[in-house]
Amino acid sequence: MIPTAVSRLASVQTALPQGEMVAPETWSSLINLAGRQRMLSQRIALMALLADRGDRVARSAARDALQQFSTAHERLTQGGDGLPPPPASALREAFFGHDGADAAVRRFISLARQIVDGNGGQDREALTTLVELATPLLTLLNHLTQSYETHARASAQRAQQRQASLISSIERVAGEARIVAMNARIAAARAGDGGREFGVVAARLVEVSSQIESLSHAAMK
C-alpha cells in the first residue's frame, strides 16, 4: 500500500493544483504539521522498540508521540483548529483515493496503539510490522509534505498573478479616466466661464487618476 501511494504522490509534484483559496499562513501551518508527522513516525517506532525491551520511559514517550501523531493526522485529513481538510483535489486523492495515504497512516497508528497499550507482553508480530512500515511510511510522509509545499508555491504564484492582473486593470481604467478628464478640461476651457466648475472637477479627476497609478506601481514593488 505505501509504495503505491509514494509512486502516485511523486507524479503529483509536477502538476499545478486546483486548490481552494488558502491563506499563505495556513499553507505554512499545513506544511509544518505534515513535516512534523515524519519526525513523530520515526520516534514512535524507536520508542516502541525500546519499550519492548522494558524501558518504561520509552513506553510513555511512545504513547505521547502516538497521541500527537494521531491528532496531527486528524487535523490534516479532517481539518480543525483553524486548518482546513486537504484543500486541493490532488491532496484529497493522495489521502483518500487510490493512493491510500490515510489508510496507510491509520494502519501504522493501529499497530502502534496495540503495542504501547499492551500490558507487559508486547505483540511481537505487530512490533515487527510496525518497524517494517516505519521507513516506507517516512518516504510517504516526505512526499505528502512535498505535495503540500508544491501546492503552497502554486497558490502563491496564482495570488501574484491575480494581483498583477487586478493592478493592470486599475491602471488601465485610471489611464482612460485621465484621458477623459483631459478632454473634459479642454471642453471646459472652450466653454469659458460657463465651464469653469466643470473644469475644476476634471482637473481633480486627473489628479486622482495619477494617484491611482502611483499606488498601483507601489503595490507591484
C-alpha positions as CSV (number, residue, x, y, z in Angstrom):
1,M,0.0,0.0,0.0
2,I,2.7,2.5,1.0
3,P,4.9,2.0,-2.1
4,T,1.9,2.5,-4.4
5,A,1.0,5.7,-2.5
6,V,4.5,7.0,-2.9
7,S,4.7,6.4,-6.6
8,R,1.5,8.2,-7.3
9,L,2.3,11.1,-5.0
10,A,5.6,11.6,-6.8
11,S,3.7,12.2,-10.0
12,V,1.6,14.9,-8.3
13,Q,4.6,17.1,-7.6
14,T,4.8,18.3,-11.2
15,A,1.1,19.1,-11.6
16,L,-0.3,22.5,-10.7
17,P,-3.0,22.1,-8.0
18,Q,-6.6,23.1,-8.3
19,G,-6.9,24.1,-4.7
20,E,-9.4,26.4,-3.0
21,M,-8.2,29.8,-1.8
22,V,-5.9,29.2,1.2
23,A,-4.0,31.9,3.0
24,P,-0.2,31.7,2.9
25,E,0.0,31.3,6.7
26,T,-2.5,28.4,6.5
27,W,-0.3,26.6,3.9
28,S,2.7,27.2,6.2
29,S,0.9,25.6,9.1
30,L,-0.2,22.6,7.0
31,I,3.4,22.1,5.8
32,N,4.8,22.3,9.3
33,L,2.2,19.8,10.5
34,A,2.9,17.4,7.7
35,G,6.6,17.7,8.3
36,R,6.1,17.0,12.0
37,Q,4.4,13.8,11.1
38,R,7.7,12.5,9.6
39,M,9.6,13.0,12.9
40,L,6.8,11.6,15.0
41,S,6.5,8.4,12.9
42,Q,10.2,7.6,13.5
43,R,10.0,8.5,17.2
44,I,7.1,6.2,17.6
45,A,8.9,3.2,16.0
46,L,12.1,3.9,18.1
47,M,10.2,4.3,21.4
48,A,8.2,1.1,20.7
49,L,11.4,-0.9,20.2
50,L,12.8,0.5,23.5
51,A,9.5,-0.2,25.3
52,D,9.6,-3.8,24.1
53,R,12.9,-4.1,25.9
54,G,11.3,-3.0,29.2
55,D,12.0,0.8,29.1
56,R,9.0,2.3,30.8
57,V,10.0,5.9,29.9
58,A,10.1,4.8,26.3
59,R,6.6,3.4,26.6
60,S,5.3,6.7,27.9
61,A,7.2,8.6,25.2
62,A,5.8,6.4,22.5
63,R,2.3,6.9,23.8
64,D,2.7,10.7,23.8
65,A,4.2,10.7,20.3
66,L,1.4,8.5,19.1
67,Q,-1.2,10.9,20.5
68,Q,0.4,13.8,18.8
69,F,0.8,11.8,15.6
70,S,-2.9,10.8,15.6
71,T,-4.1,14.3,16.4
72,A,-2.0,15.8,13.6
73,H,-3.3,13.2,11.1
74,E,-6.9,14.1,12.0
75,R,-6.2,17.8,11.5
76,L,-4.6,17.1,8.1
77,T,-7.4,14.8,6.9
78,Q,-10.5,16.2,8.6
79,G,-9.4,19.8,9.4
80,G,-9.7,21.5,12.8
81,D,-8.1,24.2,15.0
82,G,-8.2,26.7,12.1
83,L,-6.9,24.3,9.5
84,P,-9.0,23.0,6.5
85,P,-9.2,19.4,5.4
86,P,-7.0,18.7,2.3
87,P,-7.5,21.9,0.3
88,A,-6.8,20.6,-3.2
89,S,-8.2,17.7,-5.2
90,A,-4.7,16.1,-5.6
91,L,-4.2,16.1,-1.8
92,R,-7.6,14.6,-1.2
93,E,-6.8,11.9,-3.8
94,A,-3.5,11.3,-2.0
95,F,-5.2,10.8,1.3
96,F,-8.5,9.1,0.4
97,G,-8.2,7.8,-3.2
98,H,-6.2,5.1,-4.7
99,D,-3.0,6.5,-3.2
100,G,-4.3,5.3,0.2
101,A,-2.2,7.6,2.4
102,D,-4.9,7.9,5.0
103,A,-5.3,4.1,5.3
104,A,-1.5,3.6,5.5
105,V,-1.2,6.1,8.3
106,R,-4.1,4.7,10.2
107,R,-2.7,1.2,9.9
108,F,0.5,2.4,11.4
109,I,-1.4,4.2,14.2
110,S,-3.4,1.0,15.0
111,L,-0.3,-1.1,15.2
112,A,1.5,1.4,17.4
113,R,-1.5,1.7,19.7
114,Q,-1.7,-2.1,20.0
115,I,2.0,-2.1,21.1
116,V,2.1,0.9,23.5
117,D,-1.2,-0.1,25.2
118,G,0.0,-3.7,25.8
119,N,0.2,-4.9,29.4
120,G,3.7,-6.1,29.7
121,G,3.8,-8.6,26.8
122,Q,4.2,-6.8,23.6
123,D,2.7,-8.1,20.4
124,R,5.9,-9.1,18.6
125,E,4.2,-9.5,15.2
126,A,2.7,-6.1,15.5
127,L,6.1,-4.6,16.5
128,T,7.9,-6.3,13.6
129,T,5.3,-5.0,11.2
130,L,5.5,-1.5,12.7
131,V,9.3,-1.4,12.3
132,E,9.0,-2.7,8.7
133,L,6.5,0.1,7.9
134,A,8.5,2.9,9.5
135,T,10.8,3.5,6.6
136,P,8.3,3.4,3.7
137,L,5.9,5.4,5.8
138,L,8.6,8.1,6.2
139,T,9.0,8.2,2.4
140,L,5.2,8.5,2.1
141,L,5.1,11.4,4.6
142,N,8.0,13.1,2.8
143,H,6.1,13.0,-0.4
144,L,3.0,14.3,1.3
145,T,5.0,17.2,2.8
146,Q,6.5,17.9,-0.7
147,S,3.0,17.9,-2.2
148,Y,1.8,20.5,0.4
149,E,4.9,22.6,-0.5
150,T,4.1,22.3,-4.2
151,H,0.5,23.4,-3.7
152,A,1.6,26.3,-1.5
153,R,4.1,27.6,-4.1
154,A,1.4,27.3,-6.8
155,S,-1.1,29.1,-4.6
156,A,1.4,31.9,-4.1
157,Q,2.0,32.2,-7.8
158,R,-1.7,32.3,-8.6
159,A,-2.2,35.0,-6.0
160,Q,0.7,37.1,-7.5
161,Q,-0.8,36.7,-11.0
162,R,-4.3,37.8,-9.7
163,Q,-2.7,40.8,-8.0
164,A,-0.8,41.7,-11.2
165,S,-4.0,41.3,-13.3
166,L,-6.0,43.5,-10.9
167,I,-3.4,46.2,-10.8
168,S,-3.2,46.2,-14.6
169,S,-6.9,46.7,-14.8
170,I,-6.8,49.5,-12.3
171,E,-4.0,51.2,-14.2
172,R,-5.9,50.8,-17.5
173,V,-9.1,52.4,-16.0
174,A,-7.1,55.2,-14.4
175,G,-5.4,55.9,-17.8
176,E,-8.8,56.0,-19.5
177,A,-10.2,58.3,-16.8
178,R,-7.2,60.7,-17.2
179,I,-7.8,60.9,-21.0
180,V,-11.5,61.6,-20.4
181,A,-10.6,64.2,-17.8
182,M,-8.1,65.9,-20.1
183,N,-10.7,66.1,-22.9
184,A,-13.2,67.5,-20.4
185,R,-10.7,70.2,-19.3
186,I,-10.3,71.2,-23.0
187,A,-14.1,71.3,-23.4
188,A,-14.4,73.3,-20.2
189,A,-11.8,75.8,-21.4
190,R,-13.6,76.3,-24.6
191,A,-16.8,76.9,-22.8
192,G,-15.3,79.8,-20.9
193,D,-16.9,80.9,-17.6
194,G,-19.7,78.5,-18.1
195,G,-17.4,75.5,-17.9
196,R,-15.2,76.7,-15.0
197,E,-16.7,74.5,-12.4
198,F,-16.7,71.5,-14.7
199,G,-13.0,72.2,-15.4
200,V,-12.2,72.1,-11.7
201,V,-13.8,68.7,-11.4
202,A,-12.0,67.4,-14.5
203,A,-8.7,68.7,-13.0
204,R,-9.3,66.8,-9.8
205,L,-10.1,63.7,-11.8
206,V,-6.7,63.9,-13.4
207,E,-5.1,64.1,-10.0
208,V,-7.0,61.1,-8.7
209,S,-6.1,59.1,-11.8
210,S,-2.4,59.9,-11.3
211,Q,-2.6,58.9,-7.6
212,I,-4.2,55.6,-8.5
213,E,-1.5,54.8,-11.0
214,S,1.2,55.7,-8.4
215,L,-0.4,53.4,-5.9
216,S,-0.6,50.6,-8.4
217,H,3.1,51.0,-9.2
218,A,4.0,51.0,-5.5
219,A,1.9,47.8,-4.9
220,M,3.9,46.0,-7.6
221,K,7.2,46.7,-5.9
